[in-house]
Amino acid sequence: MKNFFSRHSYDMVKMFLNQFAIAVFGFSLTLVFVKAENPTMRNVVGVCSVLFYLFLLYTMTWDIGYRDKVSTETGARRRNVFRGALISLCANIPNFVFACFIMLAQLFDVGFLSNVGGICSTLALFLEGMYTGLLINHVGGAALNSYWVVYFLLPIPAILTCGVAYYLGIRDFKLTAIFRQRNPETYISKGAEHPHIDDAQSKNKGNK
């Protein structure tokens, strides 16, 4: 465990900083559409902010997995397909700490806990700012951000995304591979037409 933290402490901090940056961005955009009283655009911005945040996490964690691929293949490091999810889990410790205090404040009517829970709720909403546009929607007669269980659920998409990204990284598989252009040799071997290759060949013949 000590080696794990020493090796991935930078990755954890980077994940947290990425979350903070996107949270500020998402929170600011949400405020614009809240003041404009446009719930549709507020929800659209909320979804886009979350997707952008998860995309950043995916690309970052995929690189970590690919970096570990060589180490595991040479036997220098033990392979663990859950390492990406574990890194994200550690990076989300502040979110879970806030969630615990918010839960205690709502379950127990104690002055001290209520004050701490209120502070943690404000900090959590700011730190999870990319979700703000969605959290102020009402469900069951109250806004989503008023339910303590929601704060435990918010880090889950990030943890799952990092888990999948790391697994794909150590297997050297990119989701963008399905959009790659087919290998030109395939067209040549089958005698099929390939516009770019045919044009290049015709130009070369004309020059000769």
Secondary structure per residue as TSV (DSSP state, phi and psi in degrees):
chain	resnum	aa	ss	phi	psi
A	1	M	-	360.0	-36.4
A	2	K	H	-63.1	-42.5
A	3	N	H	-64.1	-35.6
A	4	F	H	-62.0	-47.5
A	5	F	H	-70.0	-37.5
A	6	S	H	-67.6	-31.9
A	7	R	H	-82.0	-35.1
A	8	H	H	-115.1	10.9
A	9	S	H	-61.5	-38.6
A	10	Y	H	-64.0	-41.0
A	11	D	H	-63.4	-38.8
A	12	M	H	-64.8	-44.6
A	13	V	H	-64.6	-39.9
A	14	K	H	-64.6	-39.9
A	15	M	H	-61.9	-43.0
A	16	F	H	-64.8	-41.7
A	17	L	H	-66.3	-38.3
A	18	N	H	-61.6	-42.2
A	19	Q	H	-61.9	-43.9
A	20	F	H	-62.2	-43.4
A	21	A	H	-64.5	-46.9
A	22	I	H	-69.1	-31.9
A	23	A	H	-63.5	-44.1
A	24	V	H	-62.1	-43.3
A	25	F	H	-62.5	-49.0
A	26	G	H	-66.9	-39.3
A	27	F	H	-63.9	-42.1
A	28	S	H	-64.7	-45.2
A	29	L	H	-64.6	-37.3
A	30	T	H	-62.9	-42.2
A	31	L	H	-60.0	-36.0
A	32	V	H	-60.3	-47.2
A	33	F	H	-81.1	-20.1
A	34	V	H	-68.2	-44.7
A	35	K	H	-67.1	-31.3
A	36	A	T	-79.6	-5.4
A	37	E	T	55.1	49.2
A	38	N	-	-122.5	86.1
A	39	P	H	-65.0	-29.8
A	40	T	H	-64.8	-51.5
A	41	M	H	-66.2	-32.0
A	42	R	H	-62.1	-42.9
A	43	N	H	-69.1	-38.5
A	44	V	H	-62.8	-45.9
A	45	V	H	-63.0	-38.0
A	46	G	H	-62.3	-45.6
A	47	V	H	-64.1	-44.6
A	48	C	H	-63.4	-38.5
A	49	S	H	-64.0	-42.4
A	50	V	H	-65.0	-44.9
A	51	L	H	-63.7	-40.6
A	52	F	H	-64.8	-40.3
A	53	Y	H	-62.1	-46.0
A	54	L	H	-67.0	-33.6
A	55	F	H	-65.1	-42.2
A	56	L	H	-61.7	-42.7
A	57	L	H	-63.7	-40.3
A	58	Y	H	-61.6	-50.2
A	59	T	H	-64.5	-38.9
A	60	M	H	-66.3	-46.8
A	61	T	H	-73.3	-30.6
A	62	W	H	-60.9	-42.3
A	63	D	H	-62.9	-37.3
A	64	I	H	-64.2	-44.0
A	65	G	H	-63.0	-41.5
A	66	Y	H	-66.8	-35.0
A	67	R	H	-64.9	-37.7
A	68	D	H	-77.8	-14.9
A	69	K	H	-59.0	-46.2
A	70	V	H	-64.3	-42.6
A	71	S	H	-62.5	-39.9
A	72	T	H	-73.9	-34.6
A	73	E	H	-70.3	-31.9
A	74	T	T	-85.9	-4.5
A	75	G	T	82.7	5.9
A	76	A	S	-74.5	-18.7
A	77	R	S	-144.7	143.9
A	78	R	-	-74.9	137.0
A	79	R	-	-79.2	133.1
A	80	N	-	-143.5	106.1
A	81	V	T	-69.7	-13.0
A	82	F	T	-95.7	6.6
A	83	R	H	-63.0	-39.2
A	84	G	H	-63.0	-43.6
A	85	A	H	-65.3	-36.7
A	86	L	H	-68.0	-38.8
A	87	I	H	-62.1	-45.1
A	88	S	H	-65.2	-38.6
A	89	L	H	-59.7	-43.8
A	90	C	H	-66.9	-38.2
A	91	A	H	-66.5	-24.2
A	92	N	T	-95.8	11.5
A	93	I	H	-56.3	-43.6
A	94	P	H	-57.5	-38.1
A	95	N	H	-64.5	-40.7
A	96	F	H	-70.8	-33.5
A	97	V	H	-64.5	-45.6
A	98	F	H	-59.6	-42.1
A	99	A	H	-62.4	-37.7
A	100	C	H	-64.8	-44.3
A	101	F	H	-68.4	-36.4
A	102	I	H	-64.4	-41.3
A	103	M	H	-62.3	-46.7
A	104	L	H	-62.7	-39.0
A	105	A	H	-65.4	-34.7
A	106	Q	H	-83.4	-27.9
A	107	L	H	-85.9	-27.8
A	108	F	S	-123.8	124.9
A	109	D	-	-85.0	75.9
A	110	V	-	-123.5	132.8
A	111	G	H	-54.8	-47.2
A	112	F	H	-63.4	-45.8
A	113	L	H	-64.7	-36.1
A	114	S	H	-63.9	-41.8
A	115	N	H	-66.2	-46.4
A	116	V	H	-64.8	-40.8
A	117	G	H	-62.5	-38.3
A	118	G	H	-65.0	-41.4
A	119	I	H	-64.9	-45.4
A	120	C	H	-64.7	-35.4
A	121	S	H	-63.8	-42.3
A	122	T	H	-64.7	-44.5
A	123	L	H	-65.2	-39.5
A	124	A	H	-65.8	-41.9
A	125	L	H	-63.6	-35.8
A	126	F	H	-73.8	-42.4
A	127	L	H	-69.4	-28.0
A	128	E	T	-103.9	37.6
A	129	G	G	-59.0	-24.7
A	130	M	G	-66.8	-20.3
A	131	Y	G	-95.3	-5.3
A	132	T	H	-56.9	-42.5
A	133	G	H	-60.1	-26.7
A	134	L	H	-93.1	-30.6
A	135	L	H	-72.3	-20.4
A	136	I	T	-87.9	2.3
A	137	N	S	-71.2	146.4
A	138	H	E	-92.7	133.4
A	139	V	E	-135.7	126.1
A	140	G	T	66.8	28.4
A	141	G	T	86.8	1.5
A	142	A	E	-142.1	154.6
A	143	A	E	-66.6	149.3
A	144	L	G	-59.6	-33.1
A	145	N	G	-73.3	-0.6
A	146	S	G	-92.3	-6.6
A	147	Y	-	-98.2	124.9
A	148	W	H	-64.8	-31.0
A	149	V	H	-64.8	-26.1
A	150	V	H	-61.6	-35.6
A	151	Y	H	-70.1	-22.7
A	152	F	H	-80.9	-23.9
A	153	L	H	-85.6	-26.2
A	154	L	T	-58.9	-39.3
A	155	P	T	-73.9	-14.3
A	156	I	H	-60.5	-45.5
A	157	P	H	-56.8	-38.3
A	158	A	H	-66.6	-42.3
A	159	I	H	-65.1	-43.5
A	160	L	H	-65.9	-42.2
A	161	T	H	-61.5	-44.3
A	162	C	H	-67.3	-35.6
A	163	G	H	-62.9	-45.6
A	164	V	H	-67.4	-43.5
A	165	A	H	-62.3	-42.7
A	166	Y	H	-65.3	-42.7
A	167	Y	H	-60.4	-42.9
A	168	L	H	-68.9	-32.4
A	169	G	H	-66.5	-43.3
A	170	I	H	-72.8	-16.0
A	171	R	T	-97.6	1.7
A	172	D	T	54.0	47.5
A	173	F	-	-121.5	123.6
A	174	K	-	-105.9	135.7
A	175	L	G	-63.5	-27.9
A	176	T	G	-71.7	-8.4
A	177	A	G	-64.1	-26.3
A	178	I	G	-71.1	-14.4
A	179	F	G	-100.4	1.1
A	180	R	S	-68.3	150.3
A	181	Q	-	-70.8	143.2
A	182	R	-	-63.1	150.1
A	183	N	-	-61.0	126.6
A	184	P	H	-56.0	-32.8
A	185	E	H	-61.3	-27.5
A	186	T	H	-64.5	-42.2
A	187	Y	H	-67.1	-40.5
A	188	I	H	-66.3	-43.1
A	189	S	H	-67.1	-30.2
A	190	K	H	-92.9	-4.3
A	191	G	T	71.7	18.5
A	192	A	-	-84.0	158.7
A	193	E	-	-77.1	136.9
A	194	H	-	-133.7	111.2
A	195	P	H	-55.1	-43.9
A	196	H	H	-70.2	-41.7
A	197	I	H	-68.2	-43.6
A	198	D	H	-61.8	-41.3
A	199	D	H	-63.8	-43.1
A	200	A	H	-64.9	-40.6
A	201	Q	H	-67.0	-40.0
A	202	S	H	-66.4	-35.6
A	203	K	H	-68.2	-39.8
A	204	N	H	-64.8	-40.2
A	205	K	H	-64.0	-39.3
A	206	G	H	-66.2	-36.3
A	207	N	H	-68.5	-34.7
A	208	K	-	-68.8	360.0
